[in-house]
């Protein structure tokens, strides 16, 4: 049980840092293990890599902002650590099945990635 509690602390930290650079070594310090061990444990418990989880959470949060605000899509992409509009658009389309512009103009429900880790 403590393992899940510790990983939820990591997830809470990730949530606070979605719009900035995330340092895996700093995340590992939260639970007192190495970065390598954190990544292996995270993958084992969640079925996805830490990198994949962060990417999906950023794309989920960016989708919320695209649907709920008038902020420019390029600004949202930059906010969530994408270096170019093309890379953001490709990742967004791969996850949501629609372009960011299409998501803004369409009333379609988008896929998301939940924030919390549930106990198995």
Buried (B, 14 or more C-beta within 10 A) or exposed (E): EEEBEBBBEBBEBBEEBBBEEBEBEEBBBBBEBEBEEBBBBBBEBBEBEBEBBBBBBBBBBBBEBBBEEEEEBBEBBBBBBBEEBEEBBEBBBEBBEBBBEBBBEEEEEBEBBEBEBEEE
